[in-house]
Amino acid sequence: MPVPTAVLALVIVSLGACAGGPEARKAKRYAEHQQCPEQRPQLCTMEYVPVCALLENGRRKEYASACNACSDTEVIGYNPDACP
């Protein structure tokens, strides 16, 4: 029994929407993090409130504070918890 063209088209569109392209996955990953300010800090206090930062290359790195994380130009954003 042949599959109706409309059903086949709907399945293809649905699968494409679920997968998302690399830009969609990248945007979702960045949206989950607090963004660093445009003006990066030049000096930070010596507080220890660890954050898990997302680097431009997609890796994560732990910093002592959000200020320390955002002072690194490779950091895109951070989560307010230590890295797992």
C-alpha distances in whole Angstrom, upper triangle without the diagonal:
4,7,9,12,15,13,13,17,18,17,19,22,22,23,25,27,27,29,31,33,36,38,37,37,41,41,40,42,45,45,45,49,52,53,56,59,59,63,63,65,68,70,69,70,71,68,66,63,60,57,54,53,50,51,50,49,46,49,51,54,57,60,63,62,60,63,63,59,59,62,60,59,56,55,52,52,53,52,55,55,56,53,51
4,6,9,12,11,10,13,15,15,16,19,20,20,22,24,25,26,28,30,34,36,34,35,38,39,38,40,43,43,43,47,50,51,54,56,56,60,60,63,66,68,66,68,69,66,64,61,58,55,52,51,48,49,48,46,44,47,49,52,55,58,61,60,58,61,61,57,57,60,58,56,53,52,50,50,51,50,53,53,54,51,50
4,6,8,7,7,10,11,11,13,15,16,17,19,21,22,23,25,27,31,32,30,31,35,35,34,37,40,39,40,43,46,47,50,53,53,56,57,59,62,64,63,65,65,63,61,58,55,52,49,48,45,46,45,43,41,44,46,49,52,55,58,57,54,57,57,54,54,57,55,53,50,49,46,46,47,47,50,50,51,48,47
4,5,5,6,9,10,11,13,15,16,17,19,20,22,23,25,27,31,32,30,31,35,35,34,37,39,39,40,43,46,47,50,52,52,56,56,59,62,64,63,65,65,63,61,58,55,52,49,48,45,46,45,44,42,44,46,50,52,55,58,57,54,57,58,54,54,57,55,53,50,49,46,46,47,47,50,50,52,49,48
4,5,5,6,9,10,11,12,14,16,17,18,20,21,23,25,28,29,28,29,33,33,32,35,37,37,38,41,44,44,48,50,49,53,54,57,60,62,61,63,64,62,60,56,54,50,48,46,43,44,42,41,40,43,45,48,51,53,56,55,53,55,56,52,51,54,52,50,48,47,44,44,46,45,49,49,50,48,47
4,5,5,6,9,10,11,12,14,15,17,18,20,21,24,27,28,26,28,31,31,30,33,35,34,36,39,42,42,46,47,47,51,52,55,58,60,59,61,62,60,58,54,52,49,46,45,42,43,41,41,39,42,43,47,49,52,55,53,51,53,54,50,50,53,51,49,46,45,42,42,44,43,46,47,49,46,45
4,5,5,6,9,10,11,12,14,15,17,19,20,23,26,28,25,27,30,30,29,32,34,33,34,38,41,41,45,47,47,51,51,54,57,59,58,60,60,58,56,53,50,47,44,43,40,42,40,39,37,40,42,45,48,50,53,52,49,52,53,49,49,52,50,48,46,44,41,41,42,42,45,45,46,44,43
4,5,5,6,9,10,11,13,14,16,17,19,21,24,26,24,25,29,29,28,31,33,33,34,37,40,41,44,46,46,50,50,53,56,58,57,59,59,57,55,52,49,46,43,42,39,40,38,37,35,38,40,44,46,49,52,51,48,51,51,48,47,50,48,47,44,43,40,40,41,41,44,44,46,43,42
4,5,5,6,9,10,11,12,14,16,17,19,22,23,22,23,27,27,26,29,31,31,32,35,38,38,42,43,43,47,48,51,54,56,55,57,58,56,54,51,48,45,42,41,37,38,36,36,34,37,39,43,45,47,50,49,47,49,50,46,45,48,46,44,42,41,38,38,40,39,43,43,45,42,41
4,5,5,6,9,10,11,12,14,16,18,22,23,20,22,25,25,24,27,30,29,30,33,36,37,40,42,42,46,46,49,52,54,53,55,56,54,52,48,46,42,40,39,36,37,36,35,33,36,37,41,43,46,49,47,45,47,48,44,44,47,45,43,41,40,36,36,38,37,40,41,42,40,39
4,6,5,6,9,10,11,12,14,17,21,22,20,21,24,24,23,26,29,28,29,32,35,36,39,42,42,46,46,49,52,53,52,54,54,52,50,47,44,41,38,37,34,36,34,33,31,34,35,39,41,44,47,46,43,46,47,43,43,46,44,42,40,38,35,36,36,36,39,39,41,38,37
4,5,5,6,9,10,11,12,14,18,20,18,19,22,23,22,25,27,27,28,31,34,35,38,40,40,44,44,47,50,52,51,53,53,51,49,46,44,40,37,36,33,34,32,31,29,32,34,38,40,43,46,45,42,45,45,41,41,44,42,40,37,37,34,34,35,35,39,39,40,37,36
4,6,5,6,9,10,11,13,17,18,16,17,21,20,20,23,25,24,26,29,32,32,35,37,37,41,42,45,48,49,49,51,51,50,48,44,42,38,36,34,31,32,31,30,28,31,33,37,39,41,44,43,40,43,43,40,39,42,40,38,36,35,32,32,33,33,37,37,39,36,36
4,5,5,6,9,10,13,17,18,15,16,20,20,18,21,24,23,24,27,30,31,34,37,37,41,41,44,47,48,47,49,50,48,46,42,40,36,34,33,30,31,30,29,27,30,31,35,37,40,43,41,39,41,42,38,38,41,39,38,35,34,31,31,32,31,35,35,36,34,33
4,5,5,6,9,11,15,16,14,15,18,19,18,20,23,23,23,27,30,31,34,36,37,40,40,43,46,47,46,48,49,47,44,41,39,35,32,31,28,29,28,27,25,27,29,33,35,38,41,40,38,41,41,37,37,40,38,36,34,32,30,30,31,30,34,34,35,32,31
4,5,5,6,8,12,13,12,13,16,17,16,18,21,21,22,25,28,29,32,34,34,38,38,41,43,45,44,47,47,45,43,40,38,34,31,30,27,28,26,25,23,26,28,32,34,37,40,39,36,39,39,35,35,38,36,34,31,30,27,28,29,29,33,33,34,32,31
4,6,5,9,12,13,10,11,15,15,14,17,19,18,20,23,26,26,30,32,32,36,36,39,42,44,42,45,45,43,41,38,36,32,29,28,25,27,25,25,23,25,27,31,33,35,38,37,34,37,37,34,33,36,35,33,30,29,26,26,27,27,30,31,33,30,30
4,6,9,12,13,10,11,14,15,13,15,18,18,18,22,25,26,29,31,32,36,36,38,41,43,41,43,44,42,39,36,34,30,27,27,24,25,24,24,21,24,25,29,31,33,36,35,33,36,36,32,32,35,34,32,30,28,25,25,26,25,29,29,30,28,27
4,7,9,11,9,9,12,13,12,14,17,17,18,21,24,25,28,31,31,35,34,37,40,41,40,42,43,41,39,36,33,29,26,25,22,23,22,21,19,21,23,27,29,32,35,34,32,35,35,31,31,34,32,30,27,26,24,24,25,25,28,28,29,26,26
4,7,8,6,7,10,10,10,12,15,15,17,19,22,22,26,28,28,32,31,34,37,39,38,41,41,39,38,35,32,28,25,24,21,21,20,19,17,20,22,26,29,31,34,33,30,33,33,29,29,32,30,28,25,24,21,22,23,24,27,28,29,26,26
4,5,5,6,9,10,11,13,14,16,17,20,23,22,25,27,27,30,30,33,36,38,37,40,41,39,37,35,32,28,25,23,20,20,18,17,16,19,21,25,28,30,34,32,30,32,32,28,28,30,28,26,23,23,20,21,23,24,28,28,29,26,27
4,5,5,6,9,10,11,12,14,16,18,20,20,22,25,24,28,27,30,33,35,34,37,38,36,35,32,29,26,22,20,17,16,14,13,12,16,18,22,25,27,30,30,27,29,29,25,25,27,25,23,20,19,17,18,20,22,25,26,27,24,24
4,5,5,6,9,10,11,12,15,16,18,17,20,22,21,25,25,28,31,33,33,35,36,35,34,31,29,25,22,20,16,16,14,14,13,16,19,22,25,26,30,28,26,27,27,24,23,25,23,21,19,18,15,17,19,21,24,26,26,24,25
4,5,5,6,9,10,11,13,15,18,17,20,22,22,26,26,29,32,34,33,36,37,35,34,31,28,24,22,20,17,17,16,16,14,17,19,23,25,27,30,28,26,28,28,24,24,27,25,23,21,19,16,17,19,20,23,25,26,24,24
4,5,5,6,9,10,11,13,17,17,20,22,23,26,26,28,31,33,32,34,35,33,31,28,26,22,19,17,14,15,14,14,11,14,16,20,22,24,28,26,24,26,26,23,22,25,23,22,19,18,15,15,17,18,21,22,23,20,21
4,5,5,6,9,10,12,14,14,16,19,19,23,22,25,28,29,29,31,32,31,29,26,24,20,17,15,11,12,10,11,9,12,14,17,20,22,25,24,21,23,23,20,19,22,20,18,15,14,11,12,14,16,20,21,21,19,20
4,5,5,6,9,10,13,12,15,17,18,21,21,24,27,29,28,31,32,30,29,26,24,20,18,16,12,14,12,14,12,15,16,19,21,22,25,24,21,23,23,20,19,22,20,19,17,15,11,12,14,15,19,21,22,20,21
4,5,5,7,9,12,13,16,19,20,23,23,25,29,30,29,31,32,30,28,25,23,19,17,15,13,15,14,15,12,15,15,19,20,22,25,23,20,23,24,20,20,23,22,21,18,16,13,12,14,14,17,19,20,18,19
4,6,6,7,11,12,15,18,19,22,21,23,26,28,26,28,29,27,25,22,20,16,13,12,9,11,11,12,9,11,12,15,17,19,22,20,18,21,21,17,17,20,19,18,15,13,11,10,11,11,15,16,17,15,16
4,5,6,8,8,11,14,15,18,18,20,23,25,24,26,27,25,24,21,19,15,13,11,8,10,10,12,10,12,12,15,16,17,20,18,16,18,18,15,14,18,16,15,13,11,8,7,9,10,14,16,17,16,17
4,5,8,8,12,14,16,19,19,21,25,26,25,27,28,26,25,21,20,16,14,13,11,13,14,16,13,15,15,17,18,19,22,19,16,19,20,17,16,20,19,18,17,14,10,9,10,11,14,16,18,17,19
4,7,9,13,16,18,21,20,22,25,26,24,26,26,24,22,19,17,13,12,11,10,13,14,16,13,14,13,15,16,17,20,18,15,18,19,16,16,20,19,19,17,14,11,9,9,8,11,13,15,14,15
4,6,9,12,15,17,16,18,21,22,20,22,23,21,19,16,14,11,9,8,8,11,13,15,12,13,11,13,13,14,16,14,11,14,15,12,12,16,15,16,14,11,8,5,5,5,9,11,13,13,15
4,7,9,12,15,14,15,19,19,18,19,21,19,18,15,14,10,10,9,10,13,14,17,15,16,14,14,14,14,16,13,9,12,14,11,10,14,15,15,15,11,9,5,5,6,8,11,14,14,17
4,6,9,11,11,13,17,18,17,19,21,20,19,17,16,12,12,10,10,12,12,16,14,16,14,15,15,15,17,14,10,11,13,11,9,12,13,12,12,9,6,4,7,9,11,14,16,17,19
4,7,8,7,9,13,14,14,16,18,18,18,16,15,12,13,10,11,11,12,16,15,16,15,15,15,13,15,12,8,9,11,8,5,9,10,10,11,8,6,5,8,11,12,15,17,17,21
4,5,6,8,12,14,14,17,19,19,20,18,18,15,16,14,14,15,15,19,19,20,18,18,18,16,17,14,11,10,12,11,8,10,12,11,13,11,10,9,11,14,15,18,20,21,24
4,6,9,12,15,16,19,22,22,23,21,21,18,19,16,16,15,15,19,19,21,20,20,20,19,20,17,14,13,14,13,9,11,12,10,13,12,10,11,14,17,19,22,23,23,27
4,7,9,12,13,17,20,20,22,21,21,19,20,17,18,17,17,21,22,22,21,21,21,18,19,17,14,11,13,13,9,9,12,10,14,13,13,13,16,19,20,23,24,24,28
4,6,9,11,14,17,17,19,18,18,16,17,14,15,15,15,19,20,20,19,17,18,15,16,14,11,9,10,10,6,5,8,8,11,10,11,12,14,17,18,20,21,22,25
4,6,7,11,13,14,16,16,17,16,17,15,17,16,18,21,22,21,20,18,17,14,14,12,10,7,8,9,7,5,9,10,13,12,14,14,15,17,17,20,20,22,25
4,7,11,13,15,17,18,18,18,19,17,19,18,20,22,24,23,22,19,19,15,15,14,13,9,9,11,9,6,10,11,14,14,16,17,18,20,20,22,22,24,27
4,7,10,12,15,16,17,17,19,18,20,20,22,24,25,24,22,19,18,14,13,12,12,8,8,11,11,8,11,14,17,16,18,18,18,20,19,21,21,23,27
4,7,8,11,12,13,14,17,16,19,19,21,24,24,23,20,18,16,12,10,9,9,6,6,10,10,8,12,14,17,15,18,17,16,18,16,18,18,20,24
4,6,9,11,13,15,18,18,21,22,24,27,27,25,22,19,17,13,10,9,11,8,9,12,13,12,15,18,20,18,20,19,18,19,17,18,18,21,24
4,7,10,12,14,17,18,21,22,25,27,27,25,21,18,15,12,8,9,11,10,9,13,14,13,16,19,21,19,21,20,18,19,16,17,17,19,23
4,6,9,12,15,16,20,21,25,27,26,24,20,17,14,11,7,7,10,9,10,12,14,14,16,20,21,19,21,19,16,16,14,14,14,17,20
4,6,9,13,14,18,20,23,25,24,21,18,15,11,9,5,6,9,10,10,12,14,15,16,20,20,18,20,18,15,14,12,11,11,14,17
4,7,10,13,16,18,22,24,22,20,16,14,10,8,6,5,8,10,10,11,13,15,16,20,20,17,18,15,12,11,8,8,8,12,15
4,7,10,13,15,19,20,19,16,13,10,7,6,4,5,7,10,9,9,12,14,15,18,17,14,16,13,10,9,7,6,5,8,11
4,6,10,12,16,17,16,14,10,8,6,6,7,6,6,9,9,8,10,13,13,16,15,11,13,10,6,6,5,5,5,7,10
4,7,10,13,14,12,10,6,6,5,6,9,9,9,12,11,8,11,14,13,15,13,10,11,9,5,5,7,6,5,5,8
4,6,10,11,10,8,5,5,6,7,10,10,8,11,10,6,8,11,10,11,10,6,7,6,4,6,9,9,9,8,11
4,7,8,6,6,5,7,9,11,14,13,11,14,13,9,10,13,11,11,8,6,6,5,6,8,11,12,12,10,13
4,5,5,5,6,7,10,12,15,15,13,15,13,10,10,12,9,9,5,4,6,8,9,12,15,15,15,13,15
4,5,7,9,11,14,15,19,18,16,17,16,12,12,14,11,9,6,6,6,9,12,15,18,19,18,16,19
4,6,9,11,15,16,20,20,19,20,18,15,15,17,13,12,8,9,10,12,14,16,20,20,19,16,18
4,7,10,13,16,19,19,18,20,18,15,15,17,14,14,10,10,9,11,12,14,17,17,17,14,15
4,7,10,13,17,17,16,18,17,13,15,17,14,14,10,10,11,11,11,13,16,16,14,11,12
4,7,10,13,14,13,16,14,11,13,15,13,14,11,9,10,10,9,10,13,12,10,7,10
4,7,10,11,12,14,11,9,12,13,11,13,10,9,11,11,9,11,12,11,9,7,10
4,7,9,10,12,10,8,12,13,12,14,13,11,13,12,9,10,10,9,6,6,9
4,5,7,9,6,5,9,10,10,13,13,10,13,12,9,10,10,10,8,9,13
4,7,8,6,8,11,11,12,16,16,13,16,14,12,12,10,10,9,11,14
4,5,5,6,9,10,11,15,15,12,14,12,10,10,8,10,10,12,16
4,5,5,6,9,10,13,13,10,11,9,7,9,8,10,11,13,16
4,5,5,6,9,12,13,11,12,11,10,12,11,14,14,16,20
4,6,5,7,10,12,10,12,12,11,13,12,14,13,15,18
4,5,6,9,9,6,9,8,7,10,11,12,12,12,16
4,5,7,8,6,8,7,8,12,12,15,15,16,19
4,6,9,8,10,11,12,15,15,17,17,18,22
4,5,6,9,10,11,15,16,17,17,17,20
4,5,8,10,13,16,18,20,19,19,22
4,6,9,12,15,17,19,18,17,20
4,6,8,11,14,15,15,14,17
4,7,11,14,16,16,15,18
4,7,10,12,13,13,16
4,6,9,10,10,13
4,6,8,8,11
4,7,9,12
4,6,9
4,6
4
